[in-house]
Amino acid sequence: MTDFLTSLVAVVVVLGFMILIHEFGHYAVAKWLGVRVEVFSIGFGKRLLGYRKGDTDYRISAIPLGGYVKMSGENPMDERTGDPAEFLSHPRWHRFLIAIAGPSMNILLAIFLLTGVYMVHYEYPVYMDKAAVIDGVKPDSAAAQAGLQPGDRIVKLDGILNPTWEQVQPRVLISPNQPLDVTIQRGDKVFTTTIRPKAVTTSEVGSAGWYPEEPVIIGRLEDDMPAVKAGMQEDDRVIAMDGQPLGSIDAMIERLQQTQAKPVDLTVQRGSQTLSFHLQPVLSKTEDPKEQRYRLGFLNKEETRVTTLPFAEALGLSLQENKKYSLLLLELAKKLVQGKVSPRMVSGPIGIAQEAGYAAQQKGWTPLLALTAGISLNLGIFNLLPIPILDGGVILFLAIESLMRRDVSLRIKERVYQAAFVFLVLFAVMVIYNDLVKTLPGLAERLP
């Protein structure tokens, strides 16, 4: 119950803040250009509370799944009076500035937040910066079928030369059931092959079945599971299982499937101590409702390095990271439209709440601020998509009208907006349904 309340409060604060920033962008530019703003609302539907100042009703509404700014004469279905304060009475470049202001505020917020996080607490997984040398290959995986082996180094993947694991993982993730060209160095031999990552988990993300060398560090422990019952603690480092060294969490998972219910002995480092634990794995559910596997009951925590960056470096890294993930988001959107990836890869309010709740439970504010930056970037990019009703749709219509040198007829706009509204409602229903499907079976993380 406590986790639920934490997630609820976290998602309300995070989404509420981002929506406020987004709508403030529209509001501030509209007021600056002399457009009358009738409503500034956080949420949709029935007005719950608020106050009126001047021409504007500032309100909180019943459905907390977004927000909006209502400007005079903005809706094509509204009756136009020719009042110079109406939205459509203003030149197209004014309307363009108003439309792009909301997404721009979200993108700027993402850059600002990440810059602040990096200046205070720049934490990153150690293995992500390393060359993509394969530590292990899962049986029957895409990598195994391509003949890849432990010790192989990925020297080129999907056009990226000498990639690090940070570059490899997103490319595989957004390419389920799609061919990826990969060049491998094995000793003195270099060869090129093609892998087709398999769609895994309820999110149907791509998995090549290879994994890097990565230490096994206990993260969140699950109640009533062998690890917590044996007295293992968060931040314990598992260095061996049954006397054999462990190179990664994936290697541990594979060994557990081989030994199944047979008890295992773990050698653990806890600070300066070396401890031993005797545990019996149990067959348990994973995030995939069709899959059960032998588990000990903890989430792996990545080994990280922590430092701080001066402002210039923090800003440069923030710009670089936001650019990288913006391009990934656009590619994901393109693949969704092409039907190359599953809509289940998209998380809605339930998925966001889970992530926000988990981030809120971490030490300090930086995990939640970093998550907020990522969600804000998503919101900004999503609103720039050329879908009518969204800001990108408004910009698209303005571009078409500029080329035509006249306005698109109100009747056509009305029909397009109605169709777009139905599409967005159906999309929202689908995303929430997918969230429920992914949430009910279990945790959406690697579960050893």
C-alpha positions in Angstrom: 0.0 0.0 0.0 2.9 2.3 0.8 4.5 1.7 -2.6 1.1 2.4 -4.3 0.7 5.7 -2.5 4.3 6.7 -3.2 3.8 5.9 -6.9 0.5 7.8 -7.0 2.0 10.9 -5.3 5.1 10.8 -7.5 3.3 10.5 -10.8 0.8 13.3 -9.9 3.7 15.6 -9.0 5.8 14.7 -12.0 3.0 14.8 -14.6 1.4 17.8 -13.0 4.6 19.8 -13.1 5.4 18.9 -16.7 1.9 19.7 -17.9 2.1 23.0 -16.0 5.4 23.8 -17.8 4.0 22.8 -21.2 0.8 24.8 -20.9 2.6 27.8 -19.4 4.7 27.9 -22.6 1.5 28.2 -24.7 0.0 30.7 -22.2 3.0 33.0 -21.9 3.6 33.3 -25.6 -0.1 33.8 -26.3 -0.4 36.6 -23.7 2.8 38.1 -25.0 1.4 38.3 -28.6 -1.9 39.6 -27.5 -4.1 36.5 -27.8 -6.9 36.3 -25.3 -6.6 33.1 -23.1 -10.0 32.0 -21.8 -8.9 28.8 -19.8 -5.7 27.5 -18.3 -6.4 24.0 -17.1 -4.5 21.2 -15.5 -6.5 18.1 -16.4 -9.5 17.7 -18.6 -13.3 17.4 -18.0 -15.3 18.9 -15.2 -13.8 21.9 -13.4 -13.0 21.0 -9.8 -11.6 24.2 -8.5 -9.8 27.4 -9.6 -10.1 31.1 -9.8 -10.7 33.8 -12.5 -8.3 36.7 -13.2 -9.0 39.0 -16.1 -10.1 37.0 -19.1 -8.6 33.7 -17.9 -10.1 30.9 -15.8 -7.3 29.1 -14.0 -8.6 25.7 -13.1 -7.9 22.1 -12.0 -10.1 19.6 -13.8 -11.3 16.2 -13.0 -9.3 14.0 -15.4 -5.6 14.3 -14.6 -4.3 13.0 -17.9 -3.0 16.2 -19.4 -4.1 19.8 -19.6 -4.9 22.6 -22.0 -4.9 26.3 -22.7 -8.1 27.5 -24.4 -7.6 30.6 -26.5 -10.4 32.7 -28.1 -11.3 31.6 -31.5 -8.7 28.7 -31.4 -11.1 25.9 -32.2 -12.2 25.8 -35.9 -15.7 25.0 -34.7 -15.9 28.3 -32.7 -17.7 31.2 -34.2 -15.2 33.9 -35.3 -16.0 37.5 -34.6 -12.9 39.1 -36.1 -11.7 40.3 -32.7 -8.0 41.0 -32.9 -7.5 39.1 -29.7 -8.7 35.8 -31.3 -6.1 33.2 -32.1 -7.1 32.9 -35.8 -7.0 36.7 -36.2 -3.2 36.6 -35.7 -0.7 36.0 -38.4 0.6 32.4 -39.0 4.0 33.1 -37.5 2.3 34.2 -34.3 0.3 31.0 -34.2 3.4 29.0 -35.0 5.2 30.5 -32.0 2.3 29.8 -29.7 2.1 26.1 -30.9 5.8 25.3 -30.6 6.1 27.1 -27.2 4.6 24.1 -25.2 6.9 21.4 -26.6 9.9 23.7 -26.5 9.3 24.3 -22.8 9.3 20.5 -22.2 12.5 20.0 -24.1 14.2 22.9 -22.4 13.0 21.5 -19.0 14.6 18.2 -19.9 17.9 19.9 -20.8 17.8 22.1 -17.6 17.0 19.2 -15.3 19.7 16.9 -16.6 22.2 19.7 -16.5 21.4 20.2 -12.8 21.5 16.5 -12.1 24.9 16.1 -13.7 26.3 19.1 -11.7 25.2 17.5 -8.4 25.3 13.8 -9.0 26.4 12.3 -12.3 26.0 8.6 -11.9 26.4 6.1 -14.8 26.8 2.3 -15.1 30.4 1.3 -15.4 29.9 -1.3 -18.1 28.1 1.1 -20.4 31.3 3.0 -21.4 33.1 -0.3 -22.2 33.7 -1.8 -25.6 30.9 -4.2 -26.6 32.7 -7.4 -25.7 30.2 -10.3 -25.3 30.5 -12.1 -21.9 27.9 -14.7 -22.6 25.2 -15.9 -25.0 21.9 -17.3 -24.1 20.9 -20.6 -25.7 18.4 -20.4 -28.6 18.8 -16.6 -28.7 19.3 -14.5 -31.8 23.0 -14.2 -31.0 23.3 -18.0 -30.5 21.6 -18.7 -33.8 24.1 -16.4 -35.5 27.0 -18.4 -34.0 28.3 -15.7 -31.7 30.4 -16.7 -28.7 31.7 -15.3 -25.4 34.7 -13.1 -26.1 33.5 -11.8 -29.4 33.7 -8.1 -29.8 31.0 -6.1 -31.7 33.0 -3.7 -33.9 30.0 -2.5 -35.9 26.3 -2.6 -35.3 23.7 -1.1 -37.6 26.2 1.3 -39.0 27.7 2.3 -35.7 31.5 1.7 -35.6 33.1 0.4 -32.4 30.0 0.8 -30.3 29.9 0.8 -26.5 27.2 -1.1 -24.7 25.4 2.2 -24.2 25.0 2.4 -28.0 24.3 -1.3 -28.6 21.4 -1.8 -26.1 19.0 0.8 -27.5 19.5 -0.3 -31.1 18.6 -3.9 -30.2 15.8 -2.8 -27.9 13.8 -1.0 -30.7 14.5 -3.7 -33.3 12.4 -6.8 -32.3 12.1 -9.3 -35.1 14.1 -7.0 -37.5 17.4 -7.8 -39.1 20.5 -6.0 -37.8 23.9 -6.2 -39.5 26.7 -6.9 -37.0 30.4 -7.1 -37.6 32.3 -9.3 -35.1 36.0 -9.5 -34.2 37.0 -12.9 -32.9 40.7 -13.0 -32.2 42.4 -12.0 -35.5 39.3 -12.8 -37.5 36.6 -10.2 -38.5 33.3 -11.3 -40.0 29.9 -9.9 -40.6 26.6 -11.6 -39.9 22.9 -10.7 -39.3 20.9 -11.1 -36.2 17.2 -10.8 -35.7 16.5 -9.8 -32.1 13.6 -11.7 -30.5 10.6 -9.9 -29.0 10.7 -10.6 -25.3 8.7 -9.6 -22.2 5.2 -8.1 -22.2 6.6 -4.9 -23.8 7.8 -7.0 -26.8 11.2 -5.3 -26.8 14.1 -6.7 -28.8 16.6 -9.0 -27.2 19.8 -10.3 -29.0 20.5 -12.8 -26.2 24.1 -11.6 -25.7 25.2 -9.9 -22.5 28.1 -7.9 -21.2 30.3 -8.5 -18.2 28.5 -6.9 -15.3 28.8 -7.6 -11.6 25.9 -9.1 -9.6 24.8 -6.5 -7.0 21.7 -7.0 -5.0 19.1 -4.3 -5.6 15.5 -4.4 -4.4 14.7 -7.6 -2.6 11.3 -9.3 -2.9 9.3 -10.4 0.1 8.9 -14.1 0.9 11.6 -15.1 -1.6 14.8 -17.1 -0.9 17.2 -14.2 -1.0 15.5 -12.1 1.7 14.7 -15.1 3.8 18.4 -16.1 3.8 19.4 -12.6 5.1 20.8 -11.1 2.0 20.8 -7.3 1.9 20.8 -4.5 -0.7 24.2 -3.7 -2.1 25.6 -7.2 -1.4 27.9 -8.3 -4.3 27.5 -11.9 -5.4 31.0 -13.0 -6.6 30.5 -16.7 -7.0 27.8 -19.4 -7.2 28.7 -23.0 -6.2 32.3 -21.9 -6.2 32.3 -20.7 -9.8 32.8 -16.9 -10.5 29.9 -14.9 -11.8 30.6 -12.5 -14.7 27.1 -11.1 -15.0 23.5 -11.3 -13.8 22.5 -13.0 -17.0 25.1 -15.8 -16.4 23.5 -16.3 -13.0 20.0 -16.5 -14.4 21.2 -19.1 -17.0 22.9 -21.2 -14.3 19.7 -21.1 -12.1 17.7 -22.5 -15.0 20.2 -25.4 -15.3 20.3 -26.2 -11.6 16.6 -25.5 -11.2 15.4 -26.3 -7.7 18.7 -27.6 -6.5 20.1 -25.5 -3.6 22.9 -23.2 -4.5 25.7 -21.7 -2.4 26.4 -18.0 -3.0 29.7 -16.2 -2.0 28.9 -12.6 -1.2 31.0 -9.5 -0.4 29.4 -7.1 2.1 31.7 -4.3 2.7 34.9 -5.8 3.9 33.2 -9.1 4.8 33.0 -12.2 2.7 29.8 -14.2 3.5 28.2 -17.5 2.3 24.5 -18.1 1.8 22.7 -21.4 1.1 19.5 -20.9 -0.9 17.0 -23.0 -2.7 15.7 -21.4 -5.9 11.9 -21.4 -6.5 9.9 -21.5 -9.7 8.4 -18.1 -9.9 6.7 -15.7 -12.3 8.5 -13.1 -14.3 7.3 -10.0 -16.2 6.2 -12.3 -19.0 2.9 -14.0 -18.1 3.8 -16.9 -20.3 7.2 -17.5 -18.5 8.2 -18.9 -15.2 11.8 -19.5 -14.2 13.9 -20.5 -11.2 14.7 -17.4 -9.1 16.1 -16.2 -5.9 14.0 -13.0 -5.6 16.0 -9.8 -6.2 16.6 -7.1 -8.8 20.1 -6.6 -10.0 21.7 -3.2 -9.3 24.1 -1.8 -11.8 27.6 -0.9 -10.7 27.9 2.8 -11.1 30.5 5.6 -10.9 29.5 8.8 -9.3 31.0 12.2 -9.9 30.0 15.9 -10.5 30.5 17.9 -13.6 31.1 21.7 -14.0 28.3 23.6 -15.7 29.7 23.7 -19.2 30.4 19.9 -19.2 27.0 19.2 -17.6 25.2 21.3 -20.2 27.1 19.7 -23.1 26.4 16.2 -21.8 22.7 17.1 -21.3 22.4 18.4 -24.8 24.1 15.3 -26.2 21.9 12.9 -24.2 18.7 14.7 -25.0 19.6 14.7 -28.7 20.4 11.0 -28.7 17.2 10.0 -27.0 15.1 12.4 -29.2 16.4 10.6 -32.3 15.6 7.2 -30.7 12.1 8.4 -29.8 11.5 9.6 -33.4 12.8 6.3 -34.8 10.6 4.4 -32.4 7.6 6.5 -33.5 8.5 5.7 -37.1 8.7 2.0 -36.4 5.3 2.1 -34.6 3.7 3.7 -37.7 5.3 1.1 -39.9 4.2 -1.7 -37.6 7.7 -2.9 -37.0 7.5 -2.7 -33.2 4.6 -3.4 -30.8 2.6 -0.6 -29.2 3.3 -2.4 -26.0 6.7 -0.7 -26.0 4.9 2.6 -25.2 4.2 3.2 -21.5 1.2 5.1 -20.2 0.2 6.6 -16.9 0.4 3.3 -15.0 3.9 2.5 -16.3 5.0 6.1 -15.6 3.6 5.8 -12.1 5.6 2.6 -11.4 8.8 4.2 -12.6 8.1 7.5 -10.7 7.3 5.5 -7.5 10.5 3.5 -7.8 12.6 6.7 -8.5 11.0 8.4 -5.5 12.1 5.6 -3.2 15.7 6.0 -4.2 18.2 8.0 -2.1 18.2 11.7 -2.9 16.2 13.7 -5.5 18.4 13.0 -8.5 16.8 9.7 -9.6 13.3 11.4 -9.7 14.6 14.5 -11.4 16.4 12.4 -14.1 13.2 10.5 -14.7 11.2 13.7 -14.9 13.7 15.0 -17.5 13.2 11.8 -19.6 9.4 12.0 -19.4 9.4 15.7 -20.2 11.5 15.0 -23.3 9.0 12.3 -24.3 6.1 14.7 -23.8 7.8 17.4 -25.9 8.7 15.1 -28.8 5.2 13.4 -28.7 3.5 16.8 -29.0 5.6 17.7 -32.0 4.3 14.7 -34.0 2.2 15.9 -36.9 -1.1 14.7 -35.5 -4.0 17.2 -35.6 -5.0 18.4 -32.1 -1.4 18.0 -31.0 0.9 21.0 -31.3 2.7 19.3 -34.2 -0.7 19.0 -36.1 -1.2 22.8 -35.6 2.3 23.4 -37.0 1.6 21.1 -39.9 -1.6 22.9 -40.8 0.2 26.3 -40.6 2.9 25.0 -43.0 0.2 23.7 -45.5 -1.6 27.0 -45.3 1.6 29.0 -45.8 2.3 26.9 -49.0 -1.3 27.4 -50.2 -1.3 31.1 -49.2 -4.7 30.7 -47.7 -6.4 29.0 -44.8 -7.7 25.4 -45.0 -11.4 25.5 -44.9 -13.0 25.3 -41.4 -15.1 22.3 -42.5 -12.1 20.3 -43.5 -10.3 21.2 -40.2 -13.4 20.2 -38.2 -13.5 16.7 -39.8 -9.7 16.2 -39.4 -9.8 17.3 -35.7 -12.8 15.0 -35.0 -11.0 12.0 -36.5 -7.8 12.9 -34.7 -9.6 13.2 -31.4 -11.1 9.7 -31.9 -7.6 8.4 -32.8 -6.0 9.9 -29.7 -8.8 8.5 -27.4 -8.3 5.0 -28.9 -4.5 5.4 -28.6 -4.9 6.4 -24.9 -7.2 3.4 -24.2 -4.7 1.0 -25.9 -1.7 2.4 -23.9 -3.6 2.1 -20.6 -4.7 -1.4 -21.5 -1.1 -2.4 -22.4 0.0 -0.9 -19.1 -2.4 -3.1 -17.2 -1.3 -6.2 -19.2 2.4 -5.4 -18.4 1.7 -4.6 -14.7 -0.5 -7.4 -13.6 1.9 -10.3 -14.3 4.8 -8.9 -12.3 7.7 -6.5 -12.2 8.9 -5.2 -15.6 12.6 -5.6 -14.8 15.2 -8.4 -15.0 14.3 -10.8 -12.2 17.0 -13.2 -11.1 
